[in-house]
Amino acid sequence: MAGIGFELRKLLRKESYFGLLHAYGYAGVISSGPWVLSILAVMALGLLSVGSAQGEARHVTQFLVSVTYLVAGSLVLTGLVQLLFTRFVADRLFEHRNQVILPNLIGLLTGINAIAGVLGLGILLLLFNGTSLIYRIEMLIGFVLLCNIWCITVFVSGMKSYRQVLLAFFLGYGATLVLGLLLRRFALEGLLGGFILGQALLLYTLLFMVLRDHPGERIFAFDLRRASQTHRSLMLSGLFYNLGIWVDKLVFWYNPNTSEAIIGPLRASPIYDLPIFLAYLSILPGMAVFLVRMETDFAERCTAYYDAVRDGGTLEHIDHLLGRMVDSVRQGIYDIFKIQGITVASLILVGPTLIAWLGFSPYYVPLFNIDIVAVGIQVLFMAILNVLFYLDKLRLALWLCLLFVVSNLVLTIISQYLGAAFYGYGYALSLLICSLTGLVLLDREFQQLTYKTFMLQKGF
């Protein structure tokens, strides 16, 4: 996202409170746009449908759970290629071969469509026999659309036309809300149909922007298959990271003591789901800092450091640039702590009022509090992974992502045995363990970075 980040820094140069709020507001929505806006649109659609005479609580619950599984499944599947494609695009930009990016994006989307289509069709035929044909068709289309959106968002996030990207997100999720309300009289199928139409509008808007601004030398290419041979760790890192985000939810969904059947094989955990998804809305401030500070400032100083190494800079100058790079990481982490800490403290204070205003039981408040702490730590964990990827420490990032999956799974199961008072602590503690481990690894890598950089060069 550094491409957008560099453009947003122009707003910061205005040296005004409005410019500051403007830049961080854009950064927060763009960096977490698909995730946060989808939660807001789907929750708003559900609440408005329940409050109407035409809406039925059962259909709304089935809709919300269906969309949640679509998002989870599509993120885990595309996690195999998101980081890989990001690295592929970055390498081609470094080589000044921009013309090969678009054909490979089309190739990636073609492959994802085929895999998602076959996989989704097989699951629907085997596990969803008791549901309507229209519902199964909509689920298949929605799954394929979301897989495409996550892949193209990787590319769009590097575009400098951040206003158009933001407008596309609002257009897509705004249409999801409006069309869902218009079609809610058709019960579950109508709500899901509105969601699909909105996502289709978002996908084709983003695809139009890419085709307009990034013409290619040909229509189709799949050079990504060669990149997968050298960067398999990126595929596993993306898979494990996304699986780590969802594994605690899956444990709660498929434990009969903490869940209930909703539709077909899909289950939900009423006690666990609402607080965690509300808590994810608090990620916006931290993600804004992540984009402006970590993705932009660190990316700029990291580039300067490696340029000096390649151009034969003096050791004194290289050490100076390394110090500036380390300072940018420290400042970024400090800013994330500060901004996200204020957000967490504020939400803990207003949590009981917010839960009551939404009409839910006050028993949700303790779980909501630990969830917003966990989400804040997740932003820090993302920042650490981001730095490791820039430093090309792909195996370390892979091991951290694997640690995230295993620790979240084990600690969540333990929390269930300990009882309701400990729900959510598995997710929070796993992120804390991974983040602290990541900070230790980062400190070690920065201390040895110049030595390793030169010793890995040919001739040493």
N, C-alpha and C positions, 0 to 999 in steps of 0.2 A: 504493500500500500504506500510505499515511499513516494510514488509518482503523485498521488493525491496529496500526500503530506507536504511535499515541497510547494505545491500550489497554495495550500492552506496557510503556510508560513507567510505568504504575502499579506494575508489579512492581519497577521500579528504585527507586521511592520507599521501598521497604522498607529500603534502606540496609544490606543484608546480602549476603554472598557468595552465599548461596543464591538470593536475589532476583535478583542480577546474572546468575548462571548460568541461572536459570529464564528470564529475559527474553531473553537472547541465544540460549539454546537454542531457544526458540519462534521467535524471529526468523529464525534460520538455516534451520530446517526449513520455515517458512512461505514465506520469500522465495525459496527454491530448491527447495521441496517437490516439485513435479511432476517436475522435472529430475533431482534427486539420488535421490529415492525410486524413480523408474522405472529408473535405472541400477542401483541396489542390488537391486531386486526381480528384474529381468531377468537380471543377472549371477548372483545367488544361484540362481535357477531353472536357469540354464545349468550352473553348477558342480555342483549337486545332481543334475541329470539325467545329466551325464557320469559322475559317481561311482557311479551305480547300474547294476545289471545290465541294467535295462530300457532305459537310455538309450544312444543311439548318438551318437557325436561328430558325425557328418555332419548328423543332424537338429537337434542343438543349435546347430551353427554356422549352419545355414539359418534357424533360428528367431531367433537373435540378430541376424543381418544383416537379416532381414525387418522386425523391430521397429525397428531403427536407421533403415531407409529410411522406415518409416511415420512415425516421429518427425520426421525431417528434412523430409519432404514436407509434413506437416501444419503444421509451424512456419513454413515458407517461405510456404505458401499463406495461412495465417491472419495472417501478418505484415502483409498488406495492410490488415487491419481491426482488429488488436489496439490499436494506438496511437490510431487514429481513434475507436474505441469508448470508449477510456479518456478521451479529450478530450470526447467527447459526454456521457458520464456526469458528468464534472467540471463541465461547463457547466450541465447540468440541476440538479445539486446546488446550484450557486451561485445559480441562479434560483429555488430552492426548489420545483422541479417534479419531485419524486421519483416521482410517480405515473406519469410517462411512460417511466421507465427500463425497467421490466420488459417492457412491450409491445415496446419496441425491442430488448431482448435476445432475445425470442422471434422477432422479425422477422429479427434478425441470424443466429440459429441456423438459421432456415428457409432463408435465402439461402445460408449456408455449406453446409448439407446438400445443397442442390440442386447447387451448384458442385462440391463435393467428390465427390458421387455421380457426376455426369456425367464429370468429369475422371478420377476413379479407374477408372470402368468402361471408359472409352476406352483408358486405359493398359494395363489388365489384358487387354483383348481383343486389343490390337495387339502387346503385347510378352511376354505370359506364356502363349503357346500350349502350351508343353511342360510346364506344371504342372497339378496336379489341380484339378478344379472346386471342391472344398471349400476348397483353399488360396486360390484366387482370390476366392471369396466372403468368406472370413475376412479377407483383405487389404483388400477393399473396405469391409467393416464396420469394421475397425480404423482405417482411414484417416478415415472419417467420424466415428467416435467421438472420435478424438484431435483433430480439427479443432474439434469441439464443446467438448471439455475446455479447450483453450487459450483459446477465446473466453470461456467462462464463468468461467475462473480470473481473467481480467482484472476481472470484476465482483466475484467472491467475495473477491479480495485487498483490497478496500476495506471489507469487513464487519468489525465490531468483535468478533464472536464467534469469536476466533482459536482457542479450544480446539476448537470444533466443526469449524472448517475443518481443523485439524490432524488431528482424529479421522477426518474424511472421507478425507483423503489416506492415512492409515495403513490404514483399512478397505479402500480401493480397491486399494492395492498389496499389502497383506497377502493379500487375496483372490486377486490375480493370482498370487502365489507359491504359495498353497495349491492353488488350482484347477489351476494348471499342473502341479504335482507329481502331483495325482490323475489328470490326463488324459494324462500323458506316455507312457503305454503305447500311445497312438494316434499316436506319433511326432511329426512336424512339425505335423500338423493338431491334435493334442491340445495341444501346448505353446502354439500360437498361439490355440487356442480358450480356454485358461485365461487368457491375456493379455486377450483380448477381453472375456470375462465380467467380469474384474476392472475393466477400464476402464469398462464399462457401469455397474457398481455405483458407481464413483466419480462418473461423470457424473450419474447420477440422484440420488445423495445430495446433490451440490452443487446440482442444480436444485431439489430439494425444499427445501433451505435458503433459496434465493433466493425461491421461491414463498411460503414461509411468512413470511419476514421483510420482503418488499418487495411488497406487493400493488399491482396496477396498476389504472388506470381502465378499461382495455380489454384484450383478449387479445393483439392483434397491431397493430404499427405499424412503419413503416420510415422514420422521420424521419432516419435516418443518411444517407440518400442526399443530403439537402441539406447535411449537414455535410461530405460528401466533396467538394462543390463548392468549399468554402472552405478545406479542410485537406488538399488532395491531397498536400502534402509529408509529412504524417504517414503516409499510405499507403505512399509510396516509402521513407520512413525505416524503417518496420517491415519492408518487403520486403528492403531492402538490408542491414539489420542481421542478420536471420536468415540471409540468403544468405551474408553475410560469415562467419558462424559455421561454415557447412557447406562453403564453397567449397574450402578446403584439403583436406577429406576427399574431396570429389568428384574433385579432381585426382589424389589417390593411388588412389582406387577405379578410375578409368578410365584410368590409365596401365598398360599391360600389364606393364611392368617392376616395378611395385610392388604389383600386385594379382592376384587370382585369381577366376575365376567361381565363384559359390556356388549360385544357383538362378535360373533364367530369365535376365533381363537384369541381375540384381543381382550386384555384385562387392564384394569387401572387400579391405582391405590389412592382412594379418596383422602386418606390421612397424610400421604406423602407428596402427591402431585401438586396440589395448589400452592403450598408454600414455596416449593423449589422454583416453580415457573414464575411466580410473583417476584421471587428474589432475583431471577435473571434480568429483570428490568433495571436493577440497580447497577448493572454492568456498564451502563452508558458512560458515566463520568470517567471511570478507570480506562475504558477503551479509548476515549478521547485523548487522554494523556498518553496512552500507549502509542497511538498513531502519530501524534505531533512530536513527542519526545523520543520514544524508542525507535519507531519505524523511520523517522525523518532525521533527527539529530544524530543518532547512532549510525544510521546508514551512511550519512554524509562523511562522518569522521572515519568510519571503517574503510570507505572507498579511498579517502585521502591517505590512510596508513598503507594500504596495499599498493596504491599508486607510487608512493615513495619507495617501497621495497622493490617494485618492478623497475623503477627509473633510476635505481642506484643511489638513493639518498644517503646522506651520512647517518651513522648510527645514532648520533646525538639528535638529529632531526626525526628519525624514525621513533626513537624512545619518547620524544616530545609528543608526536602524534599518537603513540600508544597511550600515553597519559591522558590526552584529551579524549580518546575513545573510552577509556575506563571511566573518566569523569562523567561522560554522557550517560553511561550505563548507571552509575551511582545516582546521578541526578534524576534520571528517568524512574528508577526504582523508588527513590525518595518521594517523587511527585505522585507516583501511583499510591504509595502508602498514605500520603497526606490527603489526596483527593478522595480516594476510595474509603479511607478511614473516616473522613467527615461524612461521606454518604452513608456508611454503615451505622455510625452513631446516630445520624438523623433518622434513619429508618427504624432503628431500634426504639427510638422515642415515639415515633408516630405509628409504629407497627400495630399496636392494639386498636387505635382509631381506624387505621386503614382496613384491618381485618373486619372490624365491626361494620364499617361503611359498606363493604362488599357483601355483608350479610352472612358471614361465616362465623363459626364457633371460635371463642377466645382460646380454645385449646390448641389452635393452630399457631399462636404467637411464639411459643418457645422454639418450635421447629423453624418458623420463619426467621427468627433471629439468628440461629446457627447457619441457616442457608445463605443469608446475605453475607455473613462472614466468609463462608466457603466460596461464594461467587467472587468476593473481593480477592481472595487468595488465588483464584483461578486466573485473574488478570495478571497477577505477578508471575504465575507459572507460564503463561503464554509469553510474557516478556522475556523470561529466561530462555525458553525454547527458541524464540526469535533471534536472540543473540547467538546462541549455539549454531543456528542455521547459517547466519551471516559469517561466522568464523569457520564454517565448513566442518564443524564437529558433529557429523551426522550420526555416528554411532552413539555418542553420548546422549544426543537427543532421543535416539531410539530407545536406549535403556531407560531414560526418564519416562518416556511414554509407556513402556512396558511396566515399569514400577507403578505408574498411575493406575493402569488397569488392574493389576494384581492387588495392590493395596486397597483400592476402592472396593473391589469385590470382597476381599477377606474382611476388611473392617466393617463393611455394610452388613455382612452376614452376622458378625459378632454383635453389632448394634441391635440387630433384630432379636438375638437371644437375650440381650440385656434388658430389653423392654422399650416401651414407647418413649420414655424420657431420654433415651439415647439415640433416637432416630435422627438422621442427618449428620451425626458426628463421624460416621464412617467416611462420608464424602469429604467433610471438612478436614479431618485428620490426614486423609490420603493426599490431599492437595498441599497441606502444610508440610508433610514429609517430603514430597516431591520438590516443593519449592526450596526448602532448606538444603536438600541434597543438591539441587541445581545451583544454588548460590555458592556452595562449597566447590563444586566442579568449575564454575565460572572463575572464581578466584584463582584456582590452580591453573586454569588454561591461560588467563591473562598474564600470570607470572612467568609462564614458559612460552608465550606466544612468539616473541621475536626469535628466540633460540630455535623453536621448532620450524618457524617460517623459513629461516635461512638453511637449517640443516636438511630440509626436504627439497631444497633446490638442487638441480643437477650441478655436479662439480664439487660438491661438499662431501 
